Amino acid sequence: MVTKTHAVLILGLTLSLAGALAAQQKPEDIPDAPSATRPIPPPEPPSPRQEADEESKPDAPPADNSGAGVTTGSKEMPRSAPDSASEKAGEKAGDKTEEKPAPPPMPSIRTVPAGSVPRDSETGDDLYKITVTTNLVLVPVTVTDNQGRLVGGLLPKDFSVLESGQKQTLKFFTSDPFPLSAAVVIDTGMPDVGLKKVQETLSALQGAFSQFDEVGIYTYSSTVGRVSDFTGVGKQLTATLNQVKGYSGANNGPPVTSGPLGPQGPYINGHPLDIPVAPVSTPPKVARVMNDAILLAARDLSKRDRARRKIIFVISDGREQGSTASFADTKKVLLTQNITVYAVGVEGAAIPIYDRLQRIHLPKTGAVLGYSDILPKYVNATGGVTVYNGLAQADIERAYAKAIGDARNQYTLGYSPKSGIGGYRLIEVRVRRPDVKVYAKDGYYPLPTPR
């Protein structure tokens, strides 16, 4: 007979064994409840063993809208297990509709006007664009002593630039030499004896340039010819100058239109021998289109690199007649493109007293006679230096070296005017040194403001 004490012991042992067995069992994973902020994870793919078991089962009827497996051919696509206890409860209740969690509330968004948000620098776009338009006026200046030698060692404080009488603040200054873009313009319409003298000095002209310069050759008489485009100092330039050496100048003296040496036939008692009517002899038209030649060279120079100093080097007796372009129009192009004209006067332009008499503009007398010596006007307007020492071959060669050396070793001043609107503006450059000569352009034409 079992007593109460034995019953209590048996009950205690039974409970202890039951607790030990429950502790050894692995707890089942209970899926979390659906969350509004955390998405439902996708179902895990079935293992190969589960796929084999599914294939061995008989075909099941097609699934309805309650979420059962979908059958394709003889294989049934397994349906993912419900992710929450609420879904299990819904299936047991026979719900035909699937409940979806409510989406989280959208945060409030404030719109910004289009184009007001700066671009991101990480994407390569600009954040902010600040446009500042400034016009820098560059003024090349040559300073020499009374003997014509260059004066070096000057500082920005030694210069003063006045535009229309108002002092300007210098924002750029340099005395470093510049590589040159030089357009050499040779007058082939001068008398042949003068042209031959120039042709003998062309080798010295080539030697006056450096290996960093580029030179273009132009000729003119009644028309303008571009002999060669801009090229470095070398074999090509030598070949071009050799070609110019073969050119011929004009014959000395006026054209013969009558008399025994005229173009007409013989006369007897004032009547032509063979022709009953006396022929009308028209003298050939004489033209010296220096303006057109300088204008063509200036247009070509405007296309060269801005880092170079641009000059036009004219070798002529200074006569101008019959050009299509006027001096005023050509001067405007030169000053707009910051081009300086240097000149070596030969023949009549090299005679000091005769040169002063020739610097006049002949009036119109039925036809435009033009200028007898226009070189000083171009040189003074652009700030170059005219060398009138071309009577002998040695003088011409020294003139080449001096003019090109002056062009290369100029001081360069720069300032920003207060306004970029207006026409021609006068410039005056002053140097705080006694007994010096200053060569600079008289003015400039402001370029239009770029947009």
C-alpha positions in Angstrom: 0.0 0.0 0.0 1.3 3.3 -1.1 1.5 5.9 1.6 1.2 9.7 1.1 4.9 10.1 1.5 5.6 7.7 -1.3 3.1 9.5 -3.5 4.7 12.9 -2.9 8.2 11.5 -3.8 6.9 9.9 -7.0 5.2 13.1 -8.0 8.4 15.1 -7.4 10.5 12.7 -9.4 8.1 12.8 -12.3 8.1 16.6 -12.4 11.9 16.7 -12.3 12.2 14.3 -15.2 9.7 16.3 -17.2 11.7 19.5 -16.6 15.0 17.9 -17.7 13.4 16.6 -20.9 11.9 20.0 -21.7 15.3 21.7 -21.2 17.0 19.4 -23.6 14.5 20.1 -26.4 15.5 22.9 -29.0 13.0 25.8 -29.0 11.3 26.5 -32.3 11.9 29.8 -34.1 8.8 32.0 -33.9 8.6 34.5 -36.7 8.4 38.2 -35.7 5.4 40.2 -36.2 5.2 42.4 -39.3 6.8 45.8 -38.7 5.8 49.1 -40.4 9.4 50.2 -40.6 11.2 46.9 -41.4 10.4 45.0 -44.6 9.4 41.4 -44.6 12.4 39.1 -45.4 12.0 37.0 -48.6 11.3 33.3 -48.1 14.3 30.9 -48.0 14.8 28.7 -51.1 13.9 25.1 -50.6 16.7 22.5 -50.1 17.3 19.8 -52.8 15.8 17.2 -50.5 12.6 19.2 -50.2 12.4 19.5 -54.0 12.8 15.8 -54.4 10.0 15.1 -51.9 7.7 17.5 -53.7 8.4 15.8 -57.1 7.5 12.4 -55.6 4.1 13.6 -54.3 1.0 13.2 -56.6 -0.2 16.2 -58.5 -2.3 18.6 -56.5 -5.3 20.5 -57.8 -4.7 24.1 -58.9 -4.5 26.5 -56.1 -7.1 29.1 -55.4 -6.8 32.7 -54.3 -6.2 31.7 -50.7 -2.4 31.6 -51.3 -2.0 27.8 -52.0 0.9 26.5 -54.1 0.8 27.1 -57.9 1.2 24.0 -60.1 3.1 24.2 -63.3 3.0 21.0 -65.4 3.7 18.1 -63.0 5.7 20.2 -60.5 4.2 22.3 -57.8 5.8 25.5 -56.8 6.2 25.6 -53.0 4.5 28.3 -51.1 6.4 30.2 -48.6 5.5 29.7 -45.0 3.5 32.4 -43.3 5.7 35.0 -41.7 3.6 35.8 -38.7 1.1 34.3 -36.4 -1.5 36.7 -37.7 -1.2 35.2 -41.2 -1.6 31.7 -39.8 -4.7 32.7 -38.1 -6.1 34.3 -41.2 -5.6 31.1 -43.2 -7.3 29.0 -40.6 -10.2 31.4 -40.7 -10.5 31.0 -44.4 -9.8 34.6 -45.3 -9.6 35.2 -49.0 -8.0 38.6 -48.9 -4.4 39.2 -48.1 -3.8 41.8 -45.4 -0.9 44.3 -46.2 0.9 46.4 -43.6 0.1 50.1 -43.7 3.0 52.1 -45.2 4.9 54.5 -42.9 3.9 58.1 -43.0 5.8 60.2 -45.5 7.9 63.1 -44.1 7.0 66.6 -45.1 8.9 67.9 -48.2 9.4 71.6 -49.0 9.9 72.2 -52.7 12.7 74.5 -54.0 12.4 76.7 -57.2 14.1 75.2 -60.2 17.7 76.3 -60.7 18.2 77.6 -57.2 20.0 74.5 -55.8 23.8 74.6 -56.4 25.2 71.7 -58.2 27.3 69.1 -56.5 31.1 69.2 -56.9 31.3 65.5 -56.6 29.3 65.0 -59.8 31.6 67.4 -61.7 29.0 70.2 -61.8 29.7 73.8 -60.8 28.5 75.0 -57.5 28.4 78.7 -58.2 29.5 80.7 -61.2 30.8 84.2 -60.7 31.5 86.1 -63.9 33.8 89.2 -63.8 34.6 91.0 -67.1 37.7 93.1 -67.1 39.5 94.8 -70.0 43.3 95.0 -69.6 45.0 97.5 -71.8 48.6 96.6 -72.6 51.0 99.3 -73.5 54.4 98.3 -74.8 57.0 101.1 -74.0 60.5 101.6 -75.3 62.8 103.9 -73.3 66.1 105.1 -74.7 68.7 107.7 -73.8 69.8 110.6 -76.0 72.1 108.3 -78.0 69.3 105.9 -78.8 70.4 103.1 -76.4 67.8 101.2 -74.4 67.4 102.2 -70.7 67.0 99.1 -68.5 66.4 98.6 -64.8 63.2 100.7 -64.5 60.6 99.7 -62.0 56.8 100.2 -62.0 57.1 103.3 -59.8 59.1 105.0 -62.5 56.2 104.9 -64.9 52.9 106.9 -65.0 50.1 106.2 -67.5 47.5 108.8 -68.2 44.3 108.0 -70.2 42.5 111.1 -71.4 44.4 113.1 -68.8 43.5 110.8 -65.8 46.2 108.8 -64.1 45.7 105.0 -64.2 46.7 102.3 -61.7 49.1 99.8 -63.1 48.0 96.2 -62.7 50.6 94.6 -64.8 54.3 95.2 -65.4 57.1 93.2 -66.9 60.5 93.9 -68.5 61.0 90.3 -69.8 61.7 89.8 -73.5 58.9 88.4 -75.6 59.0 86.1 -78.6 58.0 87.9 -81.7 55.4 87.3 -84.4 56.8 89.6 -87.1 55.3 90.4 -90.5 58.0 91.7 -92.8 56.6 94.0 -95.5 59.0 94.8 -98.4 58.3 97.5 -100.9 59.0 96.1 -104.4 57.6 99.2 -106.1 60.6 101.4 -105.2 63.3 102.1 -107.8 65.2 99.0 -108.8 68.5 100.3 -107.5 67.0 100.8 -104.0 65.4 97.3 -104.0 68.7 95.7 -105.0 70.3 97.3 -102.0 67.6 95.9 -99.8 67.9 92.4 -101.3 71.6 92.3 -100.4 70.7 92.8 -96.7 68.0 90.1 -96.3 70.5 87.6 -94.8 71.2 90.1 -92.0 67.4 90.5 -91.6 67.0 86.8 -90.9 69.9 86.9 -88.5 68.2 89.6 -86.4 65.5 87.2 -85.4 65.8 84.4 -82.8 64.8 80.8 -82.9 61.8 81.6 -80.8 60.3 84.1 -83.3 58.0 83.4 -86.2 58.2 85.5 -89.4 55.8 86.1 -92.3 56.9 87.7 -95.6 54.8 90.2 -97.6 55.5 92.3 -100.7 53.6 95.1 -102.3 53.8 97.6 -105.2 50.5 98.0 -107.1 49.2 94.9 -105.5 49.9 93.0 -102.2 51.4 89.5 -102.2 51.7 87.1 -99.2 55.0 85.3 -100.1 54.9 83.0 -97.0 52.9 82.4 -94.0 54.4 82.6 -90.5 57.2 80.2 -89.9 60.1 79.7 -87.6 63.6 80.9 -88.4 65.2 78.2 -90.5 65.5 76.7 -94.0 61.9 77.6 -95.0 62.5 81.3 -94.2 65.8 81.2 -96.0 64.2 79.8 -99.2 61.5 82.5 -99.0 64.0 85.4 -98.7 66.0 83.9 -101.6 62.8 84.0 -103.7 62.4 87.7 -102.8 66.0 88.4 -104.0 64.9 87.6 -107.5 62.2 90.3 -107.7 62.7 93.5 -109.8 61.9 97.0 -108.8 60.4 99.8 -110.8 62.3 101.5 -113.7 63.8 104.9 -112.9 62.1 107.9 -114.5 58.6 108.7 -115.6 56.8 106.5 -118.2 57.5 107.5 -121.9 54.2 108.2 -123.7 55.3 110.2 -126.7 58.3 111.2 -128.8 60.8 109.1 -130.7 60.9 106.5 -127.9 57.1 106.4 -127.3 54.9 103.4 -128.0 53.4 104.9 -131.2 54.8 104.4 -134.8 56.9 106.8 -136.9 55.6 110.3 -137.7 56.1 112.5 -140.9 55.2 116.2 -140.5 53.2 115.4 -137.4 51.1 112.7 -139.0 51.5 109.0 -138.4 53.1 107.1 -141.3 51.0 103.9 -141.2 47.9 104.8 -139.2 45.6 107.6 -140.3 44.4 108.3 -136.8 46.9 109.2 -134.0 46.7 106.5 -131.2 45.8 107.6 -127.7 48.6 106.6 -125.3 47.5 106.1 -121.7 50.3 106.0 -119.1 50.4 103.0 -116.9 48.7 103.4 -113.5 51.3 103.7 -110.8 50.2 102.5 -107.3 52.0 101.9 -104.0 49.4 100.2 -101.8 51.2 100.3 -98.5 47.9 100.7 -96.5 46.6 97.5 -98.1 49.8 95.6 -97.3 49.9 96.7 -93.7 46.2 95.9 -93.3 46.6 92.3 -94.6 49.6 91.7 -92.4 47.6 93.1 -89.4 44.7 90.7 -90.0 47.1 87.7 -90.2 48.8 88.8 -87.0 45.5 89.0 -85.2 45.2 85.2 -85.5 48.6 84.5 -83.9 49.2 83.5 -80.3 48.5 86.3 -77.8 51.5 85.4 -75.7 53.7 86.8 -78.5 54.5 90.4 -79.2 53.1 91.3 -82.6 55.0 93.7 -84.9 55.0 94.8 -88.5 58.5 95.5 -89.9 58.2 97.7 -93.1 61.2 98.2 -95.5 60.2 101.0 -97.9 60.8 104.5 -99.1 57.4 105.4 -97.5 55.3 106.2 -100.5 51.6 105.4 -100.4 49.2 105.7 -103.3 46.1 104.0 -104.6 45.3 101.8 -101.6 41.7 100.6 -101.0 42.1 100.9 -97.3 42.6 104.3 -95.7 45.2 105.1 -93.1 42.5 105.7 -90.4 40.9 102.3 -90.9 44.3 100.5 -90.9 45.4 102.4 -87.8 42.2 101.3 -86.0 43.0 97.6 -86.7 46.6 98.0 -85.6 45.6 99.6 -82.2 42.7 97.2 -81.6 45.0 94.2 -82.1 47.9 95.8 -80.1 50.3 95.6 -83.1 53.4 97.9 -83.3 54.9 99.1 -86.6 58.7 99.4 -87.0 60.2 100.7 -90.2 63.5 101.1 -92.0 63.4 103.9 -94.4 65.5 103.6 -97.6 66.1 105.8 -100.6 64.3 109.2 -100.1 63.1 108.3 -96.6 66.7 107.8 -95.5 67.7 111.4 -96.3 67.2 113.5 -93.1 66.3 116.9 -94.7 64.4 115.4 -97.6 62.5 113.1 -95.1 61.1 116.1 -93.3 59.9 117.6 -96.5 58.2 114.4 -97.6 56.1 113.9 -94.5 53.2 115.8 -96.0 49.9 114.6 -97.5 49.6 115.8 -101.1 46.1 117.3 -101.8 43.7 115.8 -104.3 44.2 117.1 -107.8 41.7 115.1 -109.8 43.3 111.8 -108.5 44.5 110.7 -105.2 48.3 111.3 -105.1 48.5 109.9 -101.6 51.4 110.3 -99.1 55.0 110.8 -100.1 56.2 109.3 -96.8 53.6 107.7 -94.6 55.9 105.6 -92.4 56.3 108.1 -89.6 52.5 108.3 -89.2 52.2 104.5 -88.7 55.2 104.3 -86.4 54.2 107.3 -84.1 50.6 106.0 -83.9 51.6 102.5 -82.7 54.6 103.3 -80.6 57.3 101.9 -82.8 60.7 103.4 -83.7 61.6 104.5 -87.2 65.2 104.1 -88.2 66.1 106.4 -91.2 69.7 105.2 -91.7 69.3 103.2 -94.9 71.6 105.0 -97.3 74.3 102.2 -97.3 74.0 98.5 -96.9 75.8 98.5 -93.6 73.3 101.1 -92.3 70.4 99.0 -93.3 71.8 95.9 -91.5 72.4 97.8 -88.3 68.9 99.2 -88.5 67.5 95.6 -88.6 69.2 94.6 -85.4 68.3 97.8 -83.6 64.6 97.8 -84.5 64.0 94.1 -83.7 66.0 94.4 -80.5 63.9 97.3 -79.4 60.7 95.4 -80.2 61.8 92.4 -78.2 63.1 94.2 -75.0 60.2 96.6 -74.4 58.6 97.3 -71.0 55.0 96.2 -70.9 52.5 98.1 -68.8 48.9 97.1 -68.1 45.9 98.8 -66.5 42.1 98.4 -66.5 40.1 101.4 -67.6 37.0 102.4 -65.7 34.7 101.9 -68.7 34.9 99.8 -71.9 32.5 102.0 -73.8 33.6 104.8 -76.2 35.8 105.5 -79.2 39.5 106.4 -79.5 41.3 107.1 -76.2 44.5 109.0 -75.8 47.4 107.6 -73.8 50.4 109.3 -72.4 53.3 107.5 -70.8 55.7 109.3 -68.5 59.0 108.1 -67.0 60.6 109.7 -63.9 64.1 109.8 -65.4 65.8 112.8 -66.9 67.1 112.9 -70.5 65.2 109.9 -71.8 62.9 109.3 -74.8 59.7 107.4 -74.4 58.1 105.5 -77.3 54.6 104.3 -76.8 51.3 104.3 -78.8 49.3 107.5 -78.7 46.0 105.7 -77.9 43.8 102.7 -78.4 40.3 101.6 -79.3 38.5 99.7 -76.6 37.3 96.3 -77.6 33.6 95.4 -77.0 32.8 93.7 -73.8 32.5 89.9 -74.3 29.2 88.3 -73.3 
